[in-house]
């Protein structure tokens, strides 16, 4: 459990939230729309997965869409508009 909740201090700016459901089957979860301000596409997202996510947010103009890019000089990800 500790390793699932551990996060390096270098990444604290992300303000990430994690949810662990021990007694539930894997799958989709419903969250209120107001919980989200934007979606970040992973640096190595596949073409089909990106198309799927873009389809989900196409009718949600209030959500920002961003992409994580691997920095070429430092050990970090840059978040840019997608």
Secondary structure, DSSP 8 states (H G I E B T S, - for coil): -HHHH---GGGGGG-------TTS-SS-----GGG-SEEEE-TT--HHHHHHHHHHHTT-TTSEEEEEEE-SSSSSEEEEE-
